[in-house]
Amino acid sequence: MAAGLVVAGASVAHAASPVAAEGKQTFSGEYTVSFLGLPVARSNFVSTFNGNNFVVQGRMSSAGIGKLFDSTSGTSFASGRFVGKQTRPESFRVQYKSGKKTQTTAIDFAGGAVTKTVNDPPLRKRDNWVTVKLSQLQAVTDPISATLIRADGPDEVCSRVLKVYDGQMRMNLRLSHVSTKKVDGIDGDVVTCNARFVPIAGYRTTNRSVDYMRKRAKISISFARLGETGIYAPVRATVSTTMGPVTVTARRTKS
C-alpha cells in the first residue's frame, strides 16, 4: 500500500520539456520508481493544459529487478479544471495488470465531490473496516490531480492539505515546507515539502502498513513549476515503508 501511495502521489512529475501546440501547453516525461535504490518500474506521462483545463495520461511497466517478480503494467488518466487556485477533478481512471491479476478503478467527480466509484473486481471489506462516508467525499481529488498545485510562487506550494481519494482509501497529506532551491536540469526553483499521512477511511484499523504510514513514515515531495502555467507538479518523491524506501524520480525528456 505504501509503495502504491508514492507512485500515485508522484505520478504527475511532469517537469519535462514543453511541446508546443496551438492554444495548449503539453509536457512529457519519463520517471523511474526505485526500491532500496534499485529500479523496479518506469512510467511515461503526457500532461496537457488548455486554459483552466487539464488532461494527464500515463503508462507504467515493471523494470529492473521488478521484472524478476510478476510482470506489471498499467495505464492512468485524469482530467479536470482549475477554479481559481483550487484543483477540480472530473474523471480518474487507472487500470493495471500484475501477473494474472487485473484491477480497474474509475472515479467521476462533479463540483469537487465524488459522484461515482467503480472498482473491478469489487473491493473486499474485511473485519475492522472503516467505511468511507459520503461527507468525506466532498472537496477531494484523485491521486493524480491532487499533486497539480496552482500557486503564485514557491512559498505557497507547501501551505496546504491534499485531500485524496483513490477509489478505496480516503486520506489526507498534510504538507509542510522544507526547502526552496535551484536544482541542476530543472528551470526555476524546486520546492520540497514533507507530507504527513493521515488515513481518514477506506482501510482496516488493524492494517500494519497503514499504521506505519500514519505513525512513522517519512514522506518527501519536491515540486517544480511547469513552464509558464503557474502550476507546480512533483519532480521527486520518497517514502519510507516497512520494507525500505521507495523513490520516484523524474528524468527530463526532449520536446
N, C-alpha and C positions, 0 to 999 in steps of 0.2 A: 504494500500500500504506500509506503513512504517513497519508494522509487517512482511509483506512478504519479504521486503528487508533484515531484520535481519535474518530471517530463511534461506534465500538463501545465504546471505553472510557468515553465520556461519555454514552452513550445513555440512562443511567438518572438523569439530572439531574432528580430529581422534587421538588425543594424548592418545591412549589407548595402551594396551599391544600388542606387535607384535606377530604374529603367524608365525612360521617357515614354509617355503616352498622352495623347490629347485629352485634356480635362482630367487626367488621372495621374497619380504618383504610385508607382509599383516598386516594391522592394523584394529581393530574393536572397536566399542564403542557405548555407549548409551548417548543420550542427551535429556535434558529437556528444554522446552520452557515455560517461566513463564510470566504472565502479572500481574502487580501490586503485584508481589510476590507470586502469586498463579499459580500452574501448569496448562497449557492449552493444551500441546501437548508433545509427546515423539517421538524420532526418533532413528533409528539404522543405522549405516553406516559401510561398509566394503571398505577399500581402499587398492589396490594392486599396488605395484611399481615393475617394472621389467626393470632394466637399466634406460633409459630415458623415458620409457613409464609408464602411469598410467591409472587406471580404478577405478572409485568411484561408488558404488551402495548403495542406501539408501531407507528406508521405514519410513513413518511418520503417526501417528494417533493421534486424539484428546485424551486428558486425563484430569483428574481432573474436574475443572469447565467447561472446554471446551466441556465435554460430555453433559452439560446441554443445549447446543445450537445444531446446526446441526452437526451431526457426520461427521468428516472429516478424510480422509485417502489418502495416495498418495505414489508414488514411484519416484525415480530420478536416473539418470545415467549420468555419464560424463566420457569421455576418451580423451586422448591426449598424448603429449610428451613434454619434456623439450629440448630446443635448447639453450645450454649454461645455462644462468640463466633466460631465457625467457620461459614462460608457453604458449604452443601452443595447444589449444583445437582442437579436431577433431569432437566430437559428444556430444550433450547435449540433454537429454530427461527428461521431467517432466510430470507426469500425476497425477491428484488428483480428488477426488470426495467429495463434501461438500453438504450434503443433497441430493437434486435431481440434483444438478449442477455438471457437469463434465468439465474438461479442460485438454487439451493436448498441449504441446509445444515441438517442435523439432527444433533444430538448427544444421546445418552442417557447418564445417569450413574447410578451406584449406589455408596453408601458413599464418595463423594468421588472415585471413579475413573470414567473414561470406559469405557462398555461397548459403544457402537456409534456409528459416524460414517457419515453418508450425504451425499455431495455429488453433485448432479445439475445439469449434467453432471459426470462424474468429473474430478478434478484431473489436470493434466498434470505429471508429474515429469520435468523435463529434466535435462541434464547438471549435475554438481556439486551434486546434491540431497542435503540432509541429512535422512535418513529419521527420522520420529518413532518412538521405541521405546516398547514397552508400559510399561516402567518410568517413562517420562516423562509418562504419562497418569494417574498416581496423585496424589491430593490436589491436583486442579486445578479451575478454574472456567471458565465461559464468559465472553465479553466483557461481558455484562450483569451477571450475578450477582457477578462479580469486584469490582465497584465498589460493592456493598452492604456496608458495613462496620459491624458491631455493635461499639460501644465504650462504655465507661463515661464517657468525656469526650473533649474535643478533643485532649488530649495523647496519646491512644492511636491516633489515626487514621493518622498517617503512619509509625508504627513497624512496618512490615510489608513483605512482598514479595507482590505479586499474581501468582499463577501462573495464566496464561491459556492456553486452547486454543480456537481459533476454527473448528476443523474442518479446518484446513490447518496453520497455524503454532502451535507451542508456544513461548511467550515468557514472560519474567518482567518485571515492572515493579517496580523497587526504589524505594520511596517514602522521602523524607526531608523533614523539617519545614522550612517556610519562614516561615510566619506564622500567627497566630490573631488575628482582629479582627472587629469589627462591620461589617456592610455594609448600606447602606440597602435596605429592601424585603425583607430576609431575617431571620427570627427566629433569635435565638441567634448563636453565634459561627460564622464561616466559617473553615475550616482549609485552608490552601494547602500542598500538597506538591509538591516536584519529583519527577519519576519518571525513572529511568534505564532505558532499553530494553535488554533482554538477550535476543537470539534464542537459542533452545535447539535447535529442529529444525523441519522443515517449510518449508525455504526453500533457495534456491540460494546457495552461497558466493560466487558472482560477481554477485549481485544488488546493484546500486549503491544502491538505496533502503534496503535492509536495512543495508548497510554505513554509510550516512549516519546512519540512525537509531541504530545502535549506537555510533558514534564521536562524532557531532556534534550530534544532535538535542537541542533543549531542550523538555522536556515539563513542563507545569504543570497540576495538577488541584486545584480548590477544592471542598471538601466542606461540606455543611451538614446538620444533624440534621433528620430527618423527624418533626415533631411530637414526641410523647412516646414514640416507638417505640424510642429508643436506637440507631437505625440512621442512619448518615451516608451520603449519596449526593452525587455531583458536581452542582455548580451552574454550573461553568465549567471548560473545559479548552482548553489551547492547545498546539500542537506546531509546531515548525519543520520544514519539508520542503525538499527540493532546489529547489522552485519558489516557496516563500514560506510564511508562517504560516497555519495553519488554526485557527479558533477555534469552539468550541461554547459557546453561552450560553443559560442558562435564562431564560425570561420567566414571571413569576408569572401564574397564572390564577385566576379566582374559583371558589369552591366551588359 
